[in-house]
Amino acid sequence: MRLWEKNNTAIDKTVEEFTVGDDYLIDMTLIKYDITASIAHAKTMLKAEIITEDELKELMIGLQKLSTAVENKEFLIKQEDEDMHTAIENFLVLELGEIGKKIHTGRSRNDQVLAALRLYYKEQLLMLKEELVQLIETIIDIAKKSEFVPLVGYTHMQKAMPSSVGILFGAYAESLLDNFQIIEAAFSLNNQCPLGSGAGYGVSIELDREYTVQLLGFEKVQNNVVYVQNSRGKVELSILHALSMTMLDLGRIANDIILFSMDEFGYISLPKEFCTGSSIMPQKKNPDVLELIRAKTSVVQAQYFLVQSIVSKLISGYNRDLQLTKKPMIESFQICIDSVKIMNNLLKGIVINEDKCLKGFSAEIFSADEAYELVKKGMTFRDAYLEVGNALNNDEKSKHIVNKEIIVNNIKNKKNIGHTGNVGLEMIEEKISEKKEIVKKEKEVFHERLTNLHLHI
């Protein structure tokens, strides 16, 4: 029986299929969080004297049994259940009889689904932060080992100035590290407990919402009951923005490595186990992993605009449109976390080919540096720029390869903050070490809180 169904209710089968869609399948990802939130709600009902201690014990046993069945893949939500909320209550009624009918007291599916989503988002964001820490550590390791390996710097996809492998990979690490600020802002916005707000206009029984916060480990109560529903979409977009920015970095790394691993460059060699082949050309070693990361960047960005489009036209309060925001969230988390993991594994196996990096250098790449040498002797920059530029036009040797010593000295002598001779890898390393400890503690607290919730009656 559906939670909204009355004795005289009849629904056309096509309406059921259309309104439910694949939501009952999507809810299998979320049901364990709905069970957890249901346990917290049951304990809050005991505190409000809505149920007795014996009834709480019965509900806890029933919910634990369901949790085990879900974990062992012995329970499936059916289309006729409509969603996980109905499936949970139907299970409890079947197991416990009348006591099972009490689980929905003082709540709506509107705040129930939000609680499950917030817990799911919280765990996924913690997983993302943990994987990002590992990826950044790998990138820093590459940067340190190849800190002064010369690499041509490009603007407009044309040779520009001397650069290095160290500063390029340092840039990747610093950019990914900056994403923590965006992720943590989304994490904080999400870390508010919606339970107790009902359908969006409160409930007529006294529930200790602060107590529910403590049980579930949220940072605070989400105060305004109308805003609880209005925030659905806003929280999602904040998270999707964080995921999009992470994928933006991964897409750029993928693009760079695809380019630099081409035979025409050869600066980087990819691990063979991360390449695929061609069905017709035996020699091919294709960078499919990197190409898919690049493409999946666009998928996550598209999911952001999908959710934004869905929620931007809604009036205040719950609207069924919001059902369609669940799938893009789950898919985007999976894409982003999987992409971070596989990028980390791939980067551990790359080889920097220093000889080929050096072959990319020719004399004209030092033009800006030569102009500044003239500035140091008293010439204005504009005159120096013109003198070097005119000399280049008349110098057939400008395309000649220069020796390694000149290139490496050029790189090492640029010691301004963040330059090739002073990349600041130790600073990034220190920051990511701090993040690692914070994320470890956050995960421990989150899982300990939820484990205790399930264990203690």
N, C-alpha and C positions, 0 to 999 in steps of 0.2 A: 504494500500500500504506500502510495506517495504521501509525503508529509502534508501536502496541500489538499489531498483528496477528501471529499465528503461522501456520505452514503449515496447521494443522488448525482454524483459526478460521473460523467462519461466523456471520454476524449477520443477523437478520431485517431486511428493508427498513424495516418500520415502526419498529423499534428505532432504526435509523440516523436516520430522519426525526425521530423524537421527541427523541433525545439531541442531535443536531446542531442542530435547529431552524434559526434564522437566524444561528447563531454564525459560520458560514463567511462570511456577508456582513458581519457586524460586524467580523470580523478584517481585512477589507480596509482599515479605518481604521488598524489597528495593525501591519500587516505590515511597513511600512518600519522601524518601531522594533524589530521582531523580527529583521529582517535586520541592523540595526546591532548589536544585542546578539550576534548570531551571529558577526559579524566580530570583536568583542571576545573572544568565547569561543574562536574559532579561534586568535587571537593568544596567549591564555592557554594553550591546549593546546600551542602551539609552545614556549612558555617552560617548560612541564612536560615537554617532549620526548615528547609523545604523538603529535605529527605532525612532519614534517620541514618545512624552509623551502620546498621545492618543493611540498609538499602544501598549505601555507598559501597559496602564490601561486595554486594552482589553485582552492582554496576561495574566495579573495578575488575572483578573476576571475568565478567562478560567481555569487557573491553580488552582485557589482557588476552583472552582467548581469541578474540578477533584479530588482535595485533599479531599474535603468533601465526594465525592462519594466513594473514596477508604476507608476513615475512617468508613463510614457507610456500607461497604461491598456491595456497589451497582455497583462497577466497577471491572471487571475481565479482565486480559490480556488473549487474545486468542492465540492459537497455530499459527494461520495465522499472528498474529502481530509479532511473532518471539521473541520479547523482550519488556521490559518496555519503551525503548526509542521510538520505532515505535508506541507503544500504546499511548504514550503521544502526539506525533505529530499528529497522526491520530485523536485523540480526539479534539485537538485544531483546526485542519483544518475543522472538522465537525462542531464545535461550532462557529468558527470565520472566516472561509473561508481563503482568501489569507493571512491574518495576521498570521494565524497559521503556515503557511509555512516558516515564518521567524525565528522561535524559534531555528532552528538548525544552523543558520548562525554563522560561526566562531567557530564551535566545531565539534567534531567527537564523535561517540559512544565510542571511546577508552578513551577519557578524561571524557566523560559524565558518563560512568559506574564507573570509578575510583572515581569521585567526590561523587557519591551516596554511594559507598562502604566505602570511608573514613569517611563520615558522620555517616553511620551505625556503623562502627567499633568504632568510637569515643563515640557514645552514649552507645554502649554495654560495652565498657571498663569502662565508668563512672558507669554504673549499677553494673558491677562486683566489682569495688572498694567499692561502697556503701554497697553491700551485704557482702563483706569481712570484712569491719569494724564491721558490726553487728555480724558476726560469731566470730571474735576475741574477741569482748566484752563479748560474752557468754562464750567463753573458759576461759578468764581471771577470770570471775566470779566463774567458777567451780574451777579453780586453787587456788583462794584466799580462798574459803570456805573449801577446802580440802588441804591446803598448806602443813600441817604436817601429813596428813594421810599416814601411811606407805604403800609402794608398792614395791614388789620385782622388782629389776632391772635385765634385762636379756641380755646376749650376747650369740650368737649362739643358741638362744631359750632355754638356760639353765640358772638356777639361777646364778646370778653374784654378785651383791652388793646391800645393802640397797638403796632404792630410795623412791619416794613419788608421790602421785597423783599430788601434786602441781608442781613438776618439770616436770612431763610428760606433763601435760596440758600447762604448761609454755612453753615447747618446741614446742608444736603445735602452740601456739600463736606467738612465735618468728619466726618460720619458715614461717607462713602465712604472717606475717608482712614484712619479707624479700622479699616476692613476689611482694610487692608494687614497689620495685626498678626495677624489671623486667617488670612489667606492665607499669610503667611510662616511661621506655625506649621505649617500643613498642608504647605507646601513643604519645610520642614526634615524633617518626619516622613517624607515621601515620598522624600527625597533620600538613601536608603540602598540599597546594591546587594544584591539578593537572589541574584545568580548565584553558583553554586558550592555552594548549599545542597541541590541535588538535589530529590528529591520531598518533602523536609522532614526528612530524617534523615541528610543528608550523603552524600558519595561516597567510594569506596575508593581514589581516586587523589589525589595531591597537586596541588592547584590553588592558585595564588597569587591569592587573592581580592582582596588589596590592589592588585595589578596591574590586575585587571579594573576596580576602582574608578577608577583613574587613567585608563584607556582611555575609560571612558564618562562621566567627569566627575561621578560621584556624590560626595557629601560624605564618605561612609564606608561600610564594610562593614556590612551588617545581620548582627549577630554570631550569635545563636542560631538554628540551622537550623530548629528547631521553630517558634520565634516568627516566622520569615520567613513561614511559611504562616498562622500565627494572626493576623499583622498584616494579612492581606488582608481587607478589610472595615473594619478600624480606620483604615487610611490613607484608604480611600475615604470613610468617614463624616466624617473630619476635613476632607477636601476638599469634600464636599457641604455641610458646615456653612458653610464659607467661601463657597461659591456661593450658598447659601440666604440668608446675611446680605447679600450683595451684591444679590441679587434683592429682598430685603425693602426695601432702600433704594430700588431702582428702582421697585418697586411703589408705595411711598409717594409718590415724586416724580410718578409717573404719575397717581396718584389725585388729588393736589393740583392738578395742572395740568388734569386733566379737569374738576374742580370749578370752578376759577377761570377756565376758558375758556368755561363755560356763558354763554349770553346773559344770564341773571339776574345774573351777576357781571361778566363781561367784563374782568376784571383782566388776563388774558393772551390774546393772539391766537396761534393755531397757524399755522405755515406751511401754505399751501394744498396744497403738494406732499406733505405728510405726512397729509392727510385723504382720506377716501373719501366716496362719495356713497350715495344711496338709490336703489333701483330704482323707487320709487313717488313719493317726495317730492323734487322738483327742488331745493329750497332746502338740503337737508342737507349738512353738512360734518362727517363723523363722525371722532372721534379714535380710529380703529381701532388704530393703532400703540400708543397708550398703553393701550388696553383689553387688548390682547394681552400687553403687558408685565406688566400687572397679573395677568392669568390665568396667565401662564407662571411667575410667582412661586410660585403654588400648585403648579404642576407640579414645579418643582425641589424644593420642600419635600416633596412626596409621594414623590419619588425617594429622598430621604434616609430616609424611614420605610420604604420598600420595601427598600432595602439593609440597613437596621438589622434589619428583620424576618427577612431571609434569613440574616444572619450570626449573629444572637443565639442561635440554637438549635443551633449546630454544635459538635461535639467538636473537640479539638485535631487539627491536621493538615489536609491538603487534603480537601475534599469537593466533589463535582460541582455542588452548589448554587451555588458561587461563580461558575460560568459566567454565571449570570443577573445578576451585578452589573456586567458590562461595559457592557451597553446603556444602563442608566440613567446611568452615568458619562459616556459619550460624548454622550448626549442633553442632559444637564445642562450640560456644558461648552459645547455648541453654543448652547443657549438663553441662557446667561448672557453669553457673549462677544458674541453677536449682539445681545442686548438692550442691552448697554453701548454698542455701536457705534451702534445706531439712535437710542438716547436722546441720544447726543452730537450726532448729525446733526440731530435734531429741535430740540434746545435752541438750536442755533446760529441757527435761524430764527424763534424766538418773539419776540413784541413785547410789552413791558410797557406797558399803557395806564394812565398815571399819573392821568389825569382820572377814570377809572372807579374806580381804587383809592381816590382821595380821596372819591368819593361813597359809599363804604362806611362812612365815619366818621360818627358822631353823638355828641352830647355825653356820653352815659352811658358811653362807652368809656373816659373819663378818670376814672371814679369811684375806682379804686384809687389813682391818682396824687393826686386831691383829698384822699383820706383821709390820705395821707402828708404832704401839705402841712400839714394840721392837726396831725399828729404832730410836725412840725418846730417848731410853735408851742407845743408842750408838752402837747398832749392825748394821752391813752393811745390806742393803736391801736383798742381795742374801742369806745371812745366815738366816736372819729373815724369808724369803720366804720358805727356806728349813725346818726350825724348825717348822713353822706353818703347812706346808704341811705334814711333817712326823707325827706330832701330830694328824692331821685329819685322816690319814690312820689307826692309832691305837685307835681312839676314837669312840666308838660306840654311844656316846651321840651327835655326830656332827649333826645328823639329827633331834634332839629334837627341839621342838618349844621353842622360848625364849619369855620372857614377854614383854608387850607393852612398859613399861617404858624404858627398855634398847633400844628398837628399835627407839622410838621417840627421845630419847636423842641423839642417834647416828645421826639421821637425822638433828636435830636442831644444833648440834655442828659443822657441816661442813659449815663454814661461808665464804669460799673463794667465789669470784665472780661467780655467776651462779650455785653454789652448792645448795644442798637441804635446807640448813639453810639460804641461801641468794639468792633466785631464781631471784630476781629483777623484780617482777611483777609490781611494781610501775613504773619502767622505761618503760616497754611495754605499760602499761596503759596510761602513758603520751604521748608516741609516737602515739598510736592509736587515742587518743583524738585530737592530731594535725592533723592527717590524716583525721579524720572525718570532721573537719572544712574546710580543703582544698577541699575535695571531694564535700561537700555541696556547696561551692562557685563555683567550676568548673561546677557543674550541673546547678546552677542558671544562670551563665554566658552563658553557651551553649544554654539553652532553651530560655533565654531572647533574645539572638541574633537571633535565628531562628524564634521566635514569632514576633519580630520586622520586620524581613525580610518579613514575610507573611502579616503583617498588613499595613506597610507603602509603599505607591506608590510614 
